[in-house]
């Protein structure tokens, strides 16, 4: 959880840096920002592909041991069961599937990505419309500033809800 708290100042610093860069360099800075966003998109697609495929098997993975040499005891129906050294029936090694750790958190990570992407897009659209309407209202009646900013803030809350849902999903992955 501390990684999330450390990302807040980094994100704020990045936003301030982009703002200063765009003011000083103009169109050239916008091109740099677009290239940086495309690089982030490629990295995010790589993480998504990794989540879909699953985790690679460790290099030192040892296959499960072969079934122990045990006596086969026949029942009255002629069907044999594996028995260990104590004579008690043991689990059939062929019937029990080996547990696999690949792809265990993949669906939860994809759901977290969809939650963040969907809520961010929805918040962006909502802020665009409410922000434009708020600026129009404030230009005519400046005393509406507080009310207008509350409505824009409510629209931005959609993205925060998506982030909270994604943190919960990542915690369960």
C-alpha positions as CSV (number, residue, x, y, z in Angstrom):
1,X,0.0,0.0,0.0
2,X,2.9,2.4,0.6
3,X,3.7,2.3,-3.2
4,X,0.4,4.0,-3.8
5,X,1.3,6.8,-1.4
6,X,4.7,7.2,-3.0
7,X,3.1,7.5,-6.4
8,X,1.0,10.6,-5.4
9,X,3.9,13.1,-5.3
10,X,5.4,11.6,-8.4
11,X,2.1,12.0,-10.3
12,X,1.6,15.6,-9.0
13,X,5.2,16.4,-10.0
14,X,4.7,15.0,-13.4
15,X,1.5,17.1,-13.9
16,X,3.3,20.3,-12.8
17,X,6.3,19.5,-15.0
18,X,4.1,18.9,-18.1
19,X,2.2,22.2,-17.4
20,X,5.5,24.1,-17.2
21,X,6.9,22.4,-20.2
22,X,3.8,23.1,-22.4
23,X,3.9,26.8,-21.3
24,X,7.6,27.2,-22.2
25,X,7.9,25.0,-25.4
26,X,4.4,25.1,-26.9
27,X,3.7,22.6,-29.7
28,X,7.0,20.8,-29.3
29,X,6.2,20.0,-25.7
30,X,2.8,18.7,-26.7
31,X,4.5,16.3,-29.2
32,X,6.8,15.1,-26.3
33,X,3.8,14.5,-24.1
34,X,2.0,12.6,-26.8
35,X,5.1,10.4,-27.4
36,X,5.4,9.8,-23.6
37,X,1.7,8.8,-23.4
38,X,2.2,6.4,-26.3
39,X,5.1,4.9,-24.4
40,X,2.9,4.5,-21.4
41,X,0.2,2.9,-23.5
42,X,2.7,0.3,-24.9
43,X,3.9,-0.4,-21.3
44,X,0.3,-0.8,-20.1
45,X,-0.5,-3.2,-23.0
46,X,2.6,-5.2,-22.0
47,X,1.4,-5.5,-18.4
48,X,-2.1,-6.5,-19.7
49,X,-0.6,-9.2,-21.9
50,X,1.5,-10.4,-18.9
51,X,-1.7,-10.5,-16.8
52,X,-3.6,-12.5,-19.5
53,X,-0.8,-15.0,-20.1
54,X,0.0,-15.5,-16.5
55,X,3.2,-15.8,-14.5
56,X,6.0,-17.9,-16.1
57,X,7.0,-21.1,-14.4
58,X,10.1,-20.8,-12.2
59,X,13.3,-22.2,-13.7
60,X,13.9,-24.5,-10.8
61,X,10.4,-26.0,-10.8
62,X,10.6,-29.7,-10.1
63,X,7.9,-32.0,-11.6
64,X,5.8,-33.9,-9.0
65,X,7.4,-37.2,-7.9
66,X,6.2,-40.4,-9.5
67,X,3.7,-42.6,-7.6
68,X,5.3,-44.7,-4.9
69,X,5.6,-48.4,-5.4
70,X,2.6,-49.6,-3.5
71,X,0.6,-52.8,-3.4
72,X,-2.6,-53.0,-5.3
73,X,-5.4,-54.4,-3.3
74,X,-8.4,-55.7,-5.1
75,X,-11.9,-55.3,-3.8
76,X,-14.8,-57.7,-4.3
77,X,-15.7,-56.0,-7.6
78,X,-12.3,-56.7,-9.1
79,X,-11.3,-53.0,-9.1
80,X,-7.8,-52.3,-7.7
81,X,-7.0,-49.4,-5.3
82,X,-3.6,-48.0,-4.4
83,X,-2.5,-48.8,-0.9
84,X,0.5,-47.4,0.9
85,X,2.8,-49.1,3.4
86,X,0.1,-49.0,6.1
87,X,-2.4,-50.8,3.9
88,X,-4.7,-47.7,3.8
89,X,-5.9,-46.5,0.5
90,X,-4.0,-43.5,-0.9
91,X,-5.1,-40.8,-3.4
92,X,-4.8,-41.7,-7.0
93,X,-2.0,-39.7,-8.5
94,X,-3.5,-39.6,-11.9
95,X,-7.0,-38.4,-10.7
96,X,-5.6,-35.4,-8.7
97,X,-4.6,-32.6,-11.0
98,X,-1.4,-30.7,-10.2
99,X,-2.0,-27.2,-8.9
100,X,-0.8,-24.5,-11.2
101,X,0.1,-20.9,-10.2
102,X,0.0,-19.5,-13.7
103,X,-2.8,-17.0,-14.4
104,X,-4.2,-17.1,-10.9
105,X,-4.6,-13.3,-10.7
106,X,-5.1,-12.6,-14.4
107,X,-8.9,-12.0,-14.4
108,X,-8.7,-9.8,-11.3
109,X,-5.9,-7.7,-12.8
110,X,-7.8,-7.3,-16.1
111,X,-10.9,-6.3,-14.1
112,X,-8.9,-3.7,-12.2
113,X,-7.6,-2.3,-15.5
114,X,-11.1,-2.1,-16.9
115,X,-12.3,-0.4,-13.7
116,X,-9.7,2.3,-13.9
117,X,-9.9,2.8,-17.6
118,X,-13.7,3.0,-17.7
119,X,-14.1,5.2,-14.7
120,X,-11.3,7.6,-15.9
121,X,-12.9,7.9,-19.3
122,X,-16.3,8.5,-17.8
123,X,-14.9,11.1,-15.4
124,X,-13.1,12.8,-18.3
125,X,-16.3,13.1,-20.3
126,X,-18.2,14.3,-17.2
127,X,-15.6,16.9,-16.3
128,X,-15.5,18.2,-19.9
129,X,-19.2,18.8,-20.0
130,X,-19.6,20.1,-16.4
131,X,-16.4,22.2,-16.6
132,X,-17.6,23.9,-19.7
133,X,-21.0,24.6,-18.2
134,X,-19.4,25.8,-15.0
135,X,-17.2,28.2,-16.8
136,X,-20.1,29.6,-18.7
137,X,-22.2,30.0,-15.5
138,X,-19.3,31.6,-13.6
139,X,-18.6,34.1,-16.5
140,X,-22.2,35.3,-16.1
141,X,-22.6,35.1,-12.3
142,X,-19.2,34.9,-10.4
143,X,-21.0,34.0,-7.1
144,X,-21.8,30.5,-8.5
145,X,-18.1,29.5,-8.4
146,X,-18.4,27.3,-5.3
147,X,-21.5,25.5,-6.5
148,X,-20.0,24.9,-9.9
149,X,-16.7,23.5,-8.5
150,X,-18.6,21.1,-6.3
151,X,-20.4,19.7,-9.4
152,X,-17.1,19.4,-11.3
153,X,-15.6,17.7,-8.2
154,X,-18.5,15.2,-8.1
155,X,-17.8,14.3,-11.7
156,X,-14.1,13.8,-10.9
157,X,-15.2,11.4,-8.0
158,X,-16.1,8.8,-10.6
159,X,-12.4,8.2,-11.3
160,X,-11.6,7.9,-7.6
161,X,-14.3,5.2,-7.2
162,X,-12.8,3.3,-10.1
163,X,-9.3,3.5,-8.5
164,X,-10.7,2.2,-5.2
165,X,-12.3,-0.7,-6.9
166,X,-9.1,-1.5,-8.7
167,X,-7.1,-1.5,-5.5
168,X,-9.6,-3.9,-3.9
169,X,-9.4,-6.2,-6.9
170,X,-5.6,-6.1,-7.0
171,X,-5.5,-7.0,-3.3
172,X,-7.6,-10.1,-4.0
173,X,-5.4,-11.2,-7.0
